Amino acid sequence: MDSIKETDPTIREVSPIHLTGRADISATRVTFHIRIDGHLILPCSRTLVDVKYPIDVETTETFMLNSHDYEADEEVHQVTGDVIDLEPIIKEILLVEIPMQVFSDDSAGQEGAPQSGKDWEVIEEQEKSEKLDPRLAGLAKFFEDSKDSSD
């Protein structure tokens, strides 16, 4: 599956892909029920560090043995020759599974995006609500004083 990196250069590494499933064979078609497990190494959209992106997909792929049995509204594949090659189908499924943006987990290590710099820092929404803007500290005291005097 390393050839998938040639198709999409953002894929940095492909783990060994584990396929499990079964095949239903009839006179006119072969249907594969497949589960695909593995992971891809993709770049973080913010920091470009490697992100391990898990792949766990279940799919059903149908191959028609006779081209005249093909119906236009069915999503099926045509068999050419005597061999059914699942590799192009697996590659397509893996490419479709890649998200547009991948973000690294902040707790995964120190390689991620910096969390602070000169005159700035990344804060969580919860921290933001608990913090009081120092410019408004005097105003908060004013309202506390007015509550005490009205009681």
C-alpha positions as CSV (number, residue, x, y, z in Angstrom):
1,M,0.0,0.0,0.0
2,D,3.0,2.3,-0.1
3,S,2.0,3.3,-3.6
4,I,-0.8,5.3,-2.2
5,K,1.8,7.9,-1.1
6,E,2.4,8.6,-4.8
7,T,-1.2,9.4,-5.3
8,D,-1.5,11.7,-2.3
9,P,1.8,13.2,-1.2
10,T,0.4,14.4,2.1
11,I,0.4,10.8,3.3
12,R,3.7,10.4,5.1
13,E,3.5,6.8,6.1
14,V,1.1,3.8,5.7
15,S,0.9,1.1,8.3
16,P,0.4,-2.5,7.3
17,I,-3.3,-2.6,6.3
18,H,-5.2,-5.5,7.8
19,L,-8.1,-6.8,5.8
20,T,-10.8,-9.2,7.1
21,G,-14.0,-10.2,5.5
22,R,-15.8,-12.7,3.4
23,A,-16.9,-13.2,-0.2
24,D,-20.3,-14.2,-1.5
25,I,-20.0,-15.8,-4.9
26,S,-22.9,-16.4,-7.3
27,A,-23.2,-17.1,-11.0
28,T,-23.4,-13.4,-12.0
29,R,-21.5,-11.5,-9.2
30,V,-19.0,-11.7,-6.4
31,T,-19.7,-9.6,-3.3
32,F,-16.9,-8.8,-0.8
33,H,-17.7,-7.7,2.7
34,I,-14.5,-6.2,3.9
35,R,-13.2,-4.5,7.1
36,I,-10.1,-2.4,6.7
37,D,-7.9,-1.6,9.7
38,G,-4.6,0.3,9.9
39,H,-3.4,3.9,10.3
40,L,-1.9,6.6,8.2
41,I,0.6,9.2,9.2
42,L,-0.6,12.6,8.1
43,P,0.6,16.1,8.7
44,C,-1.1,18.3,11.3
45,S,-2.9,21.2,9.6
46,R,-1.6,23.7,12.1
47,T,2.0,22.5,12.9
48,L,2.9,19.9,10.3
49,V,3.9,17.4,13.0
50,D,3.1,13.8,12.2
51,V,-0.4,12.6,13.3
52,K,-1.3,9.0,13.5
53,Y,-4.8,8.8,11.9
54,P,-6.6,5.5,12.5
55,I,-8.5,3.8,9.7
56,D,-11.3,1.4,10.5
57,V,-13.7,1.0,7.6
58,E,-16.4,-1.5,6.7
59,T,-17.4,-1.7,3.1
60,T,-19.3,-4.0,0.6
61,E,-17.9,-4.2,-2.9
62,T,-19.7,-6.0,-5.7
63,F,-18.1,-7.2,-8.9
64,M,-20.2,-8.2,-11.9
65,L,-19.0,-11.3,-13.8
66,N,-21.1,-10.6,-16.9
67,S,-21.2,-7.1,-18.3
68,H,-24.7,-7.5,-19.7
69,D,-26.2,-8.0,-16.1
70,Y,-25.0,-4.5,-15.2
71,E,-27.6,-2.0,-14.1
72,A,-26.8,1.7,-14.3
73,D,-28.2,2.6,-10.8
74,E,-26.1,-0.1,-9.0
75,E,-22.7,0.7,-7.6
76,V,-20.7,-2.2,-8.9
77,H,-17.3,-3.0,-10.5
78,Q,-16.7,-4.8,-13.7
79,V,-14.4,-7.8,-13.7
80,T,-11.8,-7.7,-16.5
81,G,-10.0,-11.0,-17.1
82,D,-10.0,-13.9,-14.7
83,V,-8.8,-12.2,-11.6
84,I,-10.5,-9.7,-9.2
85,D,-8.0,-7.2,-8.0
86,L,-9.1,-5.5,-4.7
87,E,-6.0,-3.3,-4.4
88,P,-7.3,-0.4,-6.4
89,I,-10.6,-0.5,-4.5
90,I,-8.8,-0.5,-1.2
91,K,-6.6,2.4,-2.3
92,E,-9.7,4.4,-3.3
93,I,-11.4,3.7,0.0
94,L,-8.3,4.8,2.0
95,L,-8.0,8.0,-0.1
96,V,-11.7,8.8,0.6
97,E,-11.2,8.3,4.3
98,I,-8.5,11.0,4.6
99,P,-10.0,14.1,6.2
100,M,-9.4,17.6,4.8
101,Q,-7.8,18.7,8.1
102,V,-6.0,16.7,10.8
103,F,-5.0,18.2,14.1
104,S,-2.5,16.8,16.5
105,D,-3.5,16.1,20.1
106,D,-2.1,18.9,22.3
107,S,-1.3,16.5,25.1
108,A,0.6,14.2,22.8
109,G,4.0,15.9,23.2
110,Q,6.0,19.1,23.0
111,E,6.3,19.1,19.2
112,G,2.9,20.7,18.7
113,A,2.0,24.3,18.3
114,P,3.5,26.7,20.9
115,Q,1.1,27.5,23.7
116,S,2.4,31.0,24.5
117,G,4.7,33.7,23.2
118,K,5.5,37.3,23.7
119,D,2.3,39.1,24.9
120,W,0.0,36.1,24.1
121,E,-1.0,32.6,25.2
122,V,-3.5,30.0,24.2
123,I,-6.4,29.7,26.7
124,E,-9.3,27.3,26.9
125,E,-12.8,28.7,26.8
126,Q,-13.4,27.7,30.4
127,E,-10.2,29.6,31.6
128,K,-11.4,32.6,29.7
129,S,-14.7,32.8,31.5
130,E,-13.0,32.5,34.9
131,K,-10.4,35.2,34.2
132,L,-11.4,38.8,34.8
133,D,-10.0,41.5,32.4
134,P,-7.8,43.7,34.6
135,R,-9.2,46.8,32.9
136,L,-12.6,45.9,34.2
137,A,-11.5,45.1,37.8
138,G,-12.5,48.5,39.0
139,L,-15.9,48.2,37.4
140,A,-16.5,44.8,39.1
141,K,-15.7,46.4,42.5
142,F,-18.2,49.2,41.7
143,F,-21.0,46.7,41.2
144,E,-20.0,44.8,44.4
145,D,-20.1,48.1,46.4
146,S,-23.5,49.0,45.0
147,K,-24.9,45.6,45.9
148,D,-23.6,46.0,49.5
149,S,-25.2,49.5,49.9
150,S,-28.6,48.4,48.5
151,D,-28.9,45.6,51.0
